[in-house]
Amino acid sequence: MERKEDRGVAVITDTWLRKHRLIYTGATRHPFILAIRGGSVDISCFKRWLGQDYIFVRAFVPFLASVLLKAWKESDDSSDVDVILGGLAALNDEIAWFKKEASKWGVALDSVVPQKSNLDYCRFLESLMSSDVSYTEAVTAFWVIEAVYQESFAHCLEDGSKTPEELKETCQRWGNDGFGQYCCALKSIANRQLEKASDDVVAKAEAILLSVLEYEVDFWNMSHGGAV
Ligand SMILES: Cc1ncc(CN)c(N)n1
């Protein structure tokens, strides 16, 4: 099927990404990611990120379950539930992967103390679980959260990158083509929902996109021990 962007029709999410390019680039080309790609990353930063992200991913599970519930109740397209269910299944593998990776690097996940930026982000996720938040807003958040990791880690695998061998598996986890296609599917769902949403919901979804990008930048900042 011919896509809207191929027909020269503006797609809401693309318009937003152009409008908010600066912060989007800040989230997807953060110094931590550039250091991985450039081969100069400090392994203690990587370990700090690993421990914090494990906490975040555990909080992401109930958020995703809430998006699944909203899709089941509010979506006109039953295939949305399949896409989101696939995401939940992948999260199950992701949690197992974090445990394996943490043991490889000697990170004791049970003793990781969540930092303020992480707690703030998890609280934000929790606020999106409310039944007052529409499926359109929640699925927009879900797409951006996944897209930031996909774009960031795919950048570390592009030709010319000097990503250390021992970090390539991490980059593959989010930077692989399958994850890229999954993010495209989420983006299509978000666009389809946004196109039929009221101006009020579209405005709220745009504000959510901006908040997610800010939280993602703060999250990467934790890797160099910044905000606590
Ligand atoms: C902070 C953060 N953002 C996104 C992802 C990708 N699920 C993640 N694991 N962590």
The ligand as an SDF file (V2000), in Angstrom:
LIG
                    3D

 10 10  0  0  0  0  0  0  0  0999 V2000
   15.0430    4.7300   29.2230 C   0  0  0  0  0  0  0  0  0  0  0  0
   14.6460    3.7430   28.2000 C   0  0  0  0  0  0  0  0  0  0  0  0
   13.9480    4.1610   27.1110 N   0  0  0  0  0  0  0  0  0  0  0  0
   13.5760    3.2310   26.1710 C   0  0  0  0  0  0  0  0  0  0  0  0
   13.8680    1.9140   26.3030 C   0  0  0  0  0  0  0  0  0  0  0  0
   13.4600    0.9370   25.2350 C   0  0  0  0  0  0  0  0  0  0  0  0
   12.4530    0.0510   25.6670 N   0  0  0  0  0  0  0  0  0  0  0  0
   14.5580    1.5370   27.4420 C   0  0  0  0  0  0  0  0  0  0  0  0
   14.8960    0.2480   27.6340 N   0  0  0  0  0  0  0  0  0  0  0  0
   14.9600    2.4520   28.3940 N   0  0  0  0  0  0  0  0  0  0  0  0
  1  2  1  0
  2  3  1  0
  2 10  2  0
  3  4  2  0
  4  5  1  0
  5  6  1  0
  5  8  2  0
  6  7  1  0
  8  9  1  0
  8 10  1  0
M  END
$$$$
